Structures are given as structure tokens and as C-alpha cells.
Amino acid sequence: MASKPIIVGVGIPMIIVGALMAWLWAPMEGDFKNQVELIGSTIGILGVVFAVSGLFYTKEPVMH
């Protein structure tokens, strides 16, 4: 019962943007390389968190 809109609409784009920031944009920066790398990594990690939470999301409460 995964939520595809959360995974595809939020999680995966955040992972991609974070990876692009950390790997492509950060090396081009001079003084702010560490900050750009940190922000890119943080966005990527949050994307993974959103993707995993999308796997466990359900609209109806699970009653056992």
C-alpha cells in the first residue's frame, strides 16, 4: 500500500537534485564548496526519507 505520488513526486526528485548539487555544482564553487555539498547531501538524504515514508504510507488506518 505504498503512495506512488509521494515516492515519485517528492522522494526521487529530491534525491536527484541533491546528487546533482553535491556532485556537479559543488566542485564548481570556490569559497562555498562545503556549504553547497552539505545542502545537496541534506536534500538527498531527505529525499530518501520521503521515499521510504512513501512506502509505508496508507490512507486507511491499519487495525489488527
Residue pairs with C-beta under 8 A, 6 or more apart in sequence:
1 57
1 58
2 54
2 55
2 56
2 57
3 54
3 55
3 57
3 58
4 54
5 54
6 50
6 51
6 53
6 54
6 57
7 50
7 51
7 54
7 55
10 47
10 50
10 51
10 54
11 47
11 48
11 50
11 51
11 52
11 54
12 47
12 51
13 47
14 43
14 44
14 46
14 47
14 50
15 44
15 47
15 48
15 51
16 47
17 40
17 43
17 44
17 47
18 40
18 41
18 42
18 43
18 44
18 45
18 46
18 47
19 40
19 44
20 40
21 36
21 37
21 39
21 40
21 43
22 36
22 37
22 40
22 41
22 44
23 40
25 36
25 40
26 33
26 36
26 37
26 40
27 33
29 36
